[in-house]
Amino acid sequence: MEFGIGMFGDNHYDEHGKPLSAGDRLRELIEEIKLMDEVGIEFFGIGEHHRPDYAVSVPEVVLAAAASVTKKIKLGSAVTVLSSSDPVRIYQSFATLDQLSNGRAELMAGRGSFIESFPLYGYDLNNYNELFDEKLDLLLKINQQERITWKGKFRAPLEDQVVLPRAVNNHLDIWVAVGGTPESVVRAATHGLPVVFAIIGGNPAQFKPLFQYYKELYEHFGHDKSKFQVGVHMHSFFGDNSKQMADAYYPVYSAQMTRVGASRGWPPFTRPQYEQGRGKDGAYLFGDAAEAVDKILYLHELFGLTRFSAHMDVGGPSHAMLMKSIEIFGTKIAPQVRAALKKS
């Protein structure tokens, strides 16, 4: 099983209470990715957003900077909002990243949990599903062949066009992120694409039927079983002492959840919700190494995971807090889970 970390580049405040500039947060982010590489984390994913609370709107630029200071870690988006992007340009950007990083680039396509990119880039939200289907189709065709002829509804046609540069080995690793709808599972399985389930609320066990559905469809469509991959993306944060970590991180996390929730008509986020989510049957991975190891092993047994991704900067915890959490994940949690799985 691979261990990854996902971030959105949440903006935060320095030790004096002053908000960091986007540049300061981005430079911190590069230091964090460098540490991930050093402690053996296998994948890093950064999200695309177009809001004041996040510093990253163009993941591939941040990833290109990270490629210059890392050696082994895979670098990808988590996610690229494909519905409001041009698949030609997206492929070129990530193929360039793949060349720069000697084959370490990945692209995770999704529809995103926010809608700001649609009016920003001139797309109609009424076409939300159609846009994603069409653009995924084009992206996959580009990934398969250098010269392409294609016609769709939402983009100018392509007539015998060459898309360059090509990814290393002429193939870019493309994943699909899903939030829990059967339609998204069908789409990924039809194309034989690896899938990551974003479990950010409720009881993770509720997702088991969707995992099973994906596996059944993947096999039904005759895809190579040796290439079957499925992952979980979960809000995560770690400390040496579970209670101290929980107390320190709660104000940061609850503030962000309350801000986002207010825009969606949700009530303020509470400490009981936080503690429930930290439990075995909750959707958060907030605690010490021992708690995290137990929960990841439980999720692996439940779903048959090939990748676990810890979303680690929700709410904008300090750079020091993030560096500590990354270190614990890479040097304690991941090795212990690997050792336990090797014995089983």
C-alpha positions in Angstrom: 0.0 0.0 0.0 1.2 3.5 -0.9 1.2 6.3 1.6 0.5 9.8 0.3 -0.3 13.3 1.6 -2.8 15.7 0.1 -3.0 19.5 0.7 -5.0 22.4 -0.6 -2.4 25.0 0.4 -4.8 26.5 3.1 -3.7 30.0 4.0 -2.8 30.5 7.7 -1.3 33.0 10.1 2.2 33.2 11.4 3.2 33.1 15.1 2.4 36.8 15.4 -1.1 36.5 14.1 -0.3 38.0 10.7 -1.7 36.4 7.6 0.8 34.9 5.3 1.0 36.0 1.7 0.4 33.5 -1.0 4.1 33.5 -1.7 5.0 32.7 1.9 2.6 29.9 2.1 3.8 28.5 -1.2 7.4 28.5 0.0 6.4 26.7 3.1 4.6 24.2 1.0 7.8 23.4 -1.0 9.6 22.8 2.3 6.8 20.5 3.4 6.9 18.5 0.2 10.7 18.2 0.5 10.3 16.7 4.0 7.7 14.2 2.7 10.2 13.0 0.2 12.9 12.7 2.9 10.7 10.6 5.3 9.5 8.2 2.6 6.1 9.4 1.7 5.3 8.0 -1.8 2.8 10.5 -3.2 1.9 14.2 -2.8 -1.2 15.7 -4.2 -2.2 19.4 -4.3 -5.7 20.7 -5.0 -6.9 23.4 -7.4 -9.0 26.2 -5.9 -9.9 29.7 -6.8 -10.8 31.1 -3.4 -9.1 33.5 -0.9 -8.6 30.8 1.7 -6.3 28.7 -0.5 -2.9 29.6 -2.0 -2.9 27.2 -4.9 -4.9 27.8 -8.1 -2.5 26.1 -10.6 -1.2 22.8 -9.0 1.2 21.9 -11.8 3.3 25.1 -11.2 3.7 24.2 -7.5 4.5 20.6 -8.4 7.1 21.7 -10.9 8.8 23.7 -8.1 8.6 20.7 -5.8 10.2 18.4 -8.5 13.4 20.4 -8.3 13.9 19.7 -4.6 12.7 16.1 -4.4 14.0 12.8 -5.7 11.5 9.9 -5.3 8.0 11.2 -4.3 5.3 11.1 -7.0 3.8 14.6 -7.6 0.2 15.0 -8.7 -3.0 17.1 -8.5 -5.7 16.3 -5.9 -7.7 17.3 -7.8 -7.5 19.1 -11.2 -11.0 20.5 -11.8 -11.2 18.9 -15.2 -14.7 20.2 -16.0 -13.5 23.8 -16.2 -10.1 23.0 -17.8 -8.8 22.4 -21.3 -7.7 18.8 -21.5 -5.1 19.6 -24.1 -3.4 22.2 -21.9 -3.8 20.1 -18.8 -2.1 17.1 -20.5 0.8 19.3 -21.8 1.3 20.8 -18.3 1.5 17.4 -16.6 3.5 15.8 -19.3 6.0 18.7 -18.9 6.0 18.0 -15.1 6.5 14.3 -15.9 9.6 15.1 -18.0 11.0 17.5 -15.4 10.5 15.0 -12.6 11.8 11.9 -14.5 8.4 10.2 -14.6 7.0 11.1 -11.2 3.9 13.1 -12.3 0.3 12.0 -11.8 -3.0 13.7 -12.6 -6.1 13.2 -10.5 -9.2 14.4 -12.3 -12.3 15.5 -10.4 -15.2 17.8 -10.5 -14.1 19.6 -7.3 -16.1 20.5 -4.2 -16.3 24.2 -5.0 -17.7 25.9 -8.1 -15.7 29.1 -8.4 -13.8 27.8 -11.5 -16.9 27.5 -13.6 -17.9 31.2 -13.9 -14.2 32.2 -13.7 -13.4 30.2 -16.9 -16.8 30.8 -18.6 -18.5 27.5 -18.1 -22.2 26.9 -17.3 -22.9 24.9 -14.1 -26.0 23.4 -15.8 -23.5 21.4 -17.8 -21.6 20.1 -14.7 -21.8 16.4 -15.5 -21.6 16.7 -19.3 -18.5 18.8 -19.1 -16.6 16.3 -17.0 -17.6 13.3 -19.2 -16.5 15.0 -22.4 -13.3 16.4 -21.1 -12.3 13.1 -19.4 -12.9 11.4 -22.8 -10.6 13.9 -24.6 -7.9 13.7 -21.9 -7.8 9.9 -22.1 -7.6 10.0 -25.9 -4.7 12.4 -25.7 -3.0 10.2 -23.2 -3.3 7.3 -25.6 -2.1 8.9 -28.8 0.1 11.8 -29.9 -1.8 12.8 -33.0 -5.5 13.3 -32.5 -8.7 14.1 -34.3 -11.7 14.8 -32.0 -15.0 16.6 -31.9 -17.1 17.5 -28.9 -19.8 19.9 -27.6 -17.8 22.2 -25.3 -14.5 22.7 -27.1 -13.3 23.5 -30.6 -12.7 20.4 -32.6 -9.2 18.9 -33.1 -8.3 17.9 -36.6 -5.1 15.8 -36.9 -3.4 17.8 -34.2 -0.2 16.7 -32.4 -0.1 17.2 -28.6 3.4 17.7 -27.2 5.4 17.1 -25.1 4.5 13.5 -24.3 4.8 12.0 -20.8 7.7 9.8 -20.0 7.0 6.4 -21.5 4.3 8.2 -23.5 1.8 7.6 -20.7 0.6 9.8 -17.9 -0.9 8.1 -14.7 -4.4 9.4 -14.4 -6.6 8.8 -11.4 -10.3 9.8 -10.7 -11.4 11.3 -7.4 -15.0 10.5 -6.3 -17.1 11.7 -3.5 -19.4 8.8 -3.2 -21.9 8.7 -6.1 -22.5 5.5 -8.0 -22.3 7.5 -11.3 -18.7 8.5 -10.5 -17.8 4.9 -9.7 -19.3 3.7 -13.0 -17.3 6.3 -14.9 -14.0 5.4 -13.4 -14.6 1.6 -13.7 -15.7 1.9 -17.3 -12.4 3.5 -18.3 -10.4 1.2 -16.0 -9.0 4.2 -14.1 -7.7 4.0 -10.5 -10.0 5.7 -8.1 -9.7 7.6 -4.8 -12.7 8.0 -2.5 -12.8 11.2 -0.5 -14.2 10.1 2.9 -14.6 13.3 4.8 -17.8 12.6 6.8 -19.9 9.9 8.3 -18.9 6.3 8.9 -16.3 5.0 6.4 -18.0 1.6 6.4 -20.9 3.2 4.5 -18.6 3.4 1.5 -17.9 -0.4 1.3 -20.7 -1.1 -1.2 -19.2 1.5 -3.5 -15.8 0.0 -3.3 -17.2 -3.4 -4.0 -19.3 -2.0 -6.9 -16.2 -0.4 -8.4 -14.2 -3.7 -8.2 -17.1 -5.7 -9.8 -17.4 -3.2 -12.6 -13.7 -3.0 -13.2 -13.6 -6.8 -13.6 -16.8 -6.8 -15.7 -15.3 -4.5 -18.2 -12.2 -6.8 -18.6 -9.5 -4.4 -17.3 -6.1 -5.8 -16.2 -6.5 -7.0 -12.6 -2.8 -6.4 -11.9 -3.4 -2.6 -12.5 -6.4 -2.4 -10.1 -5.9 0.5 -7.6 -8.2 2.0 -5.1 -7.5 4.6 -2.5 -8.9 6.7 0.4 -8.4 10.4 1.0 -9.1 11.4 4.6 -8.7 14.5 6.7 -5.7 13.7 8.9 -3.4 15.2 11.5 -0.9 13.7 13.9 1.0 14.5 17.1 3.0 12.7 19.7 0.2 13.0 22.3 -3.3 12.4 21.1 -5.1 14.7 23.5 -2.6 17.5 23.1 -2.8 17.2 19.3 -6.6 17.1 19.4 -6.8 20.2 21.6 -4.3 22.2 19.5 -5.8 21.3 16.1 -9.5 21.6 17.0 -9.7 25.5 16.8 -7.9 25.4 13.4 -10.1 22.7 12.0 -13.4 23.8 13.4 -12.9 27.4 12.1 -12.5 26.2 8.6 -15.3 23.7 8.7 -17.6 26.4 10.1 -16.5 28.8 7.4 -17.2 26.4 4.6 -20.3 25.1 6.2 -21.8 28.6 6.5 -21.7 29.0 2.7 -23.6 25.7 2.4 -26.2 26.4 5.1 -24.7 24.1 7.7 -24.6 24.8 11.5 -21.3 25.6 13.2 -18.9 22.7 13.6 -18.7 21.4 17.2 -16.3 19.6 19.5 -18.6 16.6 19.8 -18.6 16.3 16.0 -14.8 16.5 16.0 -14.4 13.8 18.7 -16.9 11.5 17.0 -15.0 11.8 13.7 -11.8 10.9 15.6 -13.2 7.6 16.7 -12.8 4.3 15.0 -16.1 4.7 13.1 -15.4 8.3 12.2 -14.1 9.9 9.0 -11.1 11.7 10.6 -7.6 10.5 11.3 -6.6 12.9 14.1 -4.4 11.4 16.8 -1.1 9.8 17.7 0.8 7.2 15.7 -0.8 4.2 17.4 -4.3 5.4 16.8 -3.5 6.2 13.2 -1.9 2.8 12.6 -5.0 1.0 14.0 -7.4 3.0 11.8 -5.4 2.7 8.6 -5.2 -1.1 9.1 -8.9 -1.2 9.7 -9.5 0.7 6.5 -7.2 -1.5 4.6 -9.1 -4.6 5.8 -12.4 -3.0 5.0 -11.7 -1.8 1.5 -8.6 -3.6 0.2 -6.7 -0.3 -0.3 -3.7 0.1 -2.5 -3.2 3.8 -1.4 -4.0 5.9 1.7 -3.8 9.7 1.3 -3.8 11.9 4.4 -5.2 15.3 3.7 -3.2 17.3 6.2 -3.5 21.1 6.0 -7.3 21.6 6.5 -7.8 25.0 8.1 -4.2 26.2 7.8 -2.3 24.7 10.8 1.1 26.3 11.3 4.1 25.3 9.2 5.7 23.9 12.4 2.6 21.8 13.2 2.5 20.5 9.6 6.2 19.6 9.6 5.7 17.6 12.8 2.6 15.8 11.5 4.4 14.9 8.2 7.4 13.6 10.2 5.2 11.3 12.4 3.3 10.0 9.3 6.5 9.2 7.4 8.7 7.9 10.2 6.3 6.2 12.5 2.8 5.5 11.0 3.7 4.4 7.5 6.5 2.0 8.6 4.4 0.4 11.2 1.5 -0.1 8.8 3.8 -1.6 6.2 5.3 -3.9 8.8 1.9 -5.1 9.9 0.7 -5.7 6.4 3.9 -7.6 5.6 3.2 -10.0 8.5 -0.5 -10.6 7.5 
